[in-house]
Amino acid sequence: MAKFEVYQSGKNNEFRFRLKADNGQIILSSEGYSSKAACLNGISSVKKNSKDPKRFVKSTTPGNMFRFALVATNKETIGVSQNYKSESGRNNGIDSVARNATKAEIKELAK
């Protein structure tokens, strides 16, 4: 089953989340948040915005890899994907976020 994992990392002990698909692949990762409450709000935003295909912004890296970001209505980035070798891989990643985010459980990982 798909899940959001909430964890602390980095020098500042920021809270982050990652969305994992049914197969355990990470399909979306967040930036750091200063509090767990803010991180959980980020997850709520993913659940809401992943329903709208216009919220996925596709891009290509300088090394010709493909990726996407999920953005809120205010254009703020909520989460980013890994790099994909192909456009179709990236599009499958977008489909997976759209399909899994709304039903994913939230799991807090121990520090």
FENTA-V89287 format. One record per helix or strand of 3 or more residues. SS is the DSSP state (helix for helix, strand for strand). FROM is the first residue (numbers start at 1). LEN is the number of residues. Records with the same first field share a line. If there is no record, write none. Layout:
SS=FROM-LEN ; FROM-LEN
This chain:
strand=3-7 ; 14-7 ; 26-4 ; 56-5 ; 66-6 ; 77-4 ; 105-4
helix=36-14 ; 53-3 ; 87-17
